[in-house]
Amino acid sequence: MIAARAMAVLKAVVDEYVGTCAPVGSKALVDHHQIGYSTATVRSDLAGLERTGHLTHPHVSAGRVPTDLGYRTVVSERLSAGRFARGSLTRETSRALDLRSLARTIAQVTHCLAVVSEPAPQESDVAGISLTPLPDGRVMLVVVMGDGRVASRPLIGALPKESLERVADCASELVVGEALAPATEGLGLDAMERRFLAQVVQSTLALVASTGEARRQSSGMAFLLAQPEFKDPDVVRLVADALEESDLGLSQMELADEAGLMVSIGQENPDERLQGLSVVAKEYHAFSGVGYVACVGPTRMDYPLVIGAVLAGADRAQAILDPEGERSPV
């Protein structure tokens, strides 16, 4: 807990640094922000905030820049005060007609990378399996899920039509209507057919798993990479890999409020590759499940703007997928 005057100075430093990406001195704060204190008083508070770890001093003659703790202190104070009205941001996002255009709108508003996930499909039993020979000698596996989704995959291996029918029948007996188990034994099959049955069961497992993954729409990578923090190509590569591979660490983040908002700043990110960034995310509930809207940007992001855009975006994503106002039981 820091004193009110020091908090006012810290907020001014954060706002100034967000706008300039340059170390902030006492004169700039007095000139650009109506904080009502003299330069000497502000200079003393800056030194005190550095001692408490809220600011750092990159060079001997330079001003201060916020640390992760400094950003966290200001963001938490503003969250508790509820200063993230959706207002005009709601009007902006309401123009989006699908999740792709919603991600693009949020990126344009925030100048961050915006990510919008669809609710992950629910796990489904298998309703049917078929095997069809292809002209190139491979076999097409088609799996029909219990909820009507269809997935397919070509398999390597050439078997006579009668053998394919026996393998498909055995595979169906093993997995249709059941929670899939990697059983590979089938009655009445020869050694070659049993080996192909194992491939069919393994591929069916993979197809069911892939249809259960949530799809993501993203936009704004160019905005992210245009920030001064990303001049180092090695940093860009690490960040790009992390964004491609992970769920942004959302499953390990703590909620910032009971409504499902998450804010992870710098070193708070569970993925080390994202520890130079901040992630702001909000869950939304549609009839088909739970998805999220997120923004990824430098720790020097405009948190009030980004949080407001994420809140408005989550509302819009829910409306797009759940236009009748139905709510998922989750």
N, C-alpha and C positions, 0 to 999 in steps of 0.2 A: 504494500500500500504506500503510495507516494502522496505528498502534500498537493493541495489544489493548485498552488502556483507552479510547482514543478510539472504537474500534469498538463497545465496549459502550455508550458514551454515545450514539453515533449510532443504534444499534439501539433504544435506549430512546426517543430522540426520534421515530423513525419509528413505533414502536408507539403512543406517546402521541398523536401527531398523527393517525394513522389513526383512533383512537377518538374524538378530540375535535374535529378540524378547527380547532383553535385554536393559535396560536403557543405553543411550549413553553419554559418557563423552568427554571432549575436547581432551584428549590425543588420544582416539580412532579415532576421526575425523581427527586429524592431521596425525596420522600414516596410516590410511586406505584410506583417500581421499585427492586428490591433490587440496586442496582449497587455498593454498598459503598464509595462515595466521598463526601467532604464536599461541601457546597454550593459552597465556594470552588474545589475541584478540578474539579467539574463545570462551573462557570462558565468556568474557564480552558479546559477541553476544548471547550466550545461555541464560544468565540472562535476557537480553533485550527481547528475544523471549518468555521467560516465563512470563514476565510482560505484554506482549501484548496478551497472551492467546494462542500462537501458540505451546508452549511446556508446559509440566507439569513435576513436580519433585516428583516422587512417594515416595522416601525415603530421609532422610536428607543427607546421604552420597552417594546416587546413582546419576547416570547421569539423563538426561532428556529423555522423550518420547513424541512423537507428540500427540497433541490433534486433535479432529475432525477439528478444524479451521486450524491447521497446515497442515493436509492432504489436506483439501479443497484448501488452498492457493497454494500448490505445484501442485495439479492436475489441477486447473484452469489455472495456468501459462503454464503448459505443453500442455493443450488442446489448448490454444490460439496460441501456437507455432506449433501445429500440429505434435507433436513428437510421433506419434503412427502408424508408418508405418506397413502395414500388412505383407509385405515381405514373410519370411519363414513361418509365420503363415498361410498365404493363401495356401501355398503348403501343409501344414499339413491338413487343413480343406478340401481341394479339394479332398482328398481321401475318405471322407464320402459319402456314397451312399444313405443314408436316414437320417431322423432327429434324430433317436435314435443313430446311429453311430456318427453323428455330435456332439450330446451332450457328448458322451463318449470321443471324440477327444478333445473337448474344455476343459473338466475336466482334462484330462491327461496333456494337455499343461499348464494349469493355476494352477492346484492343488486346484481348487475351486469347489464348486457345480455349475454345468452348467445346465441351463434350456432352452429348445427350445420349443416354443409353435407353434402349427399349427394355421393358420388363422381360426378364429371362423366361423363356417358355417353361412351363411345368414339365417335370419328368412324365413320360408317357410309356405305357406298355406298347408292345408290338402287336399289330393286328394282322399282319400278313407279310410273307417273304416270297419273292419270286426270283428265279435265275433264268436269264435269257442269253443264248449264245450270240456273240457279235461277229461280224464278218472278219475281223482281224485276228480271231482265235481267242479273244478274251471272253469273259462272261460278265454280263451286267447284273449286279445285285440291286434289287429294288425292295425297300423296306417301307411298309405303310404303318404309321403310328396309330395308336388308339384314338387320338384326337383329330385324325384326318391328314396330318402332315405326311409328306412323302420325301424320302431321301434315297439317293442311289450312288453307286460306286462301281467302277469296272474292276474286275478281279482277274489276276493272271492265272491261266490254266485252261486247258481244253479238255472237256469231258463230253461223251456222247449225250444226246438229249435225254435218254432214259436215265442215265446216271445223274444228270442235273435235276431231274424230277424227283429222284429218290433223295438226293441231298436236300433239296428244298423242303420236301415233306418232313424229313428228320429234323431239319433246322426249325421248322414251324412247330413241331411237337415239343421241341426243347424250350422255345422262347415265346411263342405267341400267347398273349394274355398273362405272362408271368413277368416278374422282375428279372431282368436278364441275368443269367448265370453262365459263365464260360464253360459249359459242358460240351464235350467234343466226341462223345461216344454215340453211335447210332446203330440200331439193330439192322442186320442184313446188308451192311455196307462193306465193300472191300477196302483194302488198305488205301488205295488212291482216293476213293470217295470219302473215307474218314479224314484224310489230310485236307481235302477240299472243304469238308464240313467245318473243320477247325478254322479255316480261313473265313468262311461265311459267318460263323458265330463271332469271331474277333472283329470283323468289319461291321457287323451289325451293332456290336457294342460301341464302336467308334462313331457310327452314324447317329445313334441315339444320343450320345454325349454331345456331338457337334450341333445337333438341332436344339439342344437345351442351353446353348451359350447365348448370352444377351448380345445383341448387335449394338454397335455404337456409331453415332454420327458425330463427326468432329469438323471444326472449321477454325481458321485463325492461326495456323502454324506460322504463317508469314508475319503476323503481328508479333507473335512471341519471339521469333528469331530476329526481328528488327530492333529489339531492346538492347541497350548498351551492354547488359550483363552477358550477352551471348556472342561476343566477338571471338571467343576462343573456339576453334573447330572441335577440339576434344570435348568441351562442355556440351556443344550442340549434339555431338554424336551420342554421348551418354544420355542426355535428356530425351532425344528422339527414340533411342532404344527403350527407355523406361516407359515412355508414353505409348509405345507400340505394344509392349508386352504386358503391362500391368493394368489393374483396375484403379490405378492412381492411389493405391493403398487405402481406399475408402473403408474396406472391411475392418481395418485396424485403427481407424480414426475414432476419436471420442466426439460425441455430439456436442455442439456448442449450445444447443437449446433442445427442449423436448419436442420441438416441431420437426426435428430431423435435419437441421442445418449443421454442416461440418466445416470447420476452418482449420487448416493445418499449415503452419508457418515455418518455412526453412527447416531447421533441425528437427522439428516435430514430425516431419514426414517419415514414415517407416521405411520407404525405399531410399537408400543413400543417394541414388542418382538424382532424386528430386529435392534434395535438401538445400539447394539454392533457390527453390521456388516456393510459392504458396499455392495451395489448392483450396478452393471454396466450392462446396457441393451441397446439394439439397435433394433428399429423397422425394419422390412423388409416388402416389398410389393410384393405379388404374385398375379396372376390373380384371385385367389379365395378369396383374402382379405389381412388383415394385421396381421402379427404375430410378435414375438419378440425372440431374443436370449439374455440370461442374464447369468451373473456369480454372485454368492453370496459367500462372503468370509469375513474374519476378516478385520477390518479397516486397519490393517497392511498388506494389499495385495500389490502385485507388480502391481501398476496401469498401467504403460506403457504396460506391458505384457498382463494384463487382457483386457484392452481397445482394444489393437490390435487384440487379439483373438476374442473378441465380434464383432468387425467390420468385420473381415474376416469370422466369423461364420454367420453373417447376410447375407453377400454376397452369401455364400454357400447355406444357407437355401432357399434364393430366387431362386437360380439356380436349386436346387433340385425340388422345387414345380412349377417352371416356366421355364422349360428347353428351351422353344422356345424364351424366352426373352420378353414374353408378360408382360404388366404392368396393374395392377388393376387401375381402375379410382379413387380409394379412395386415 
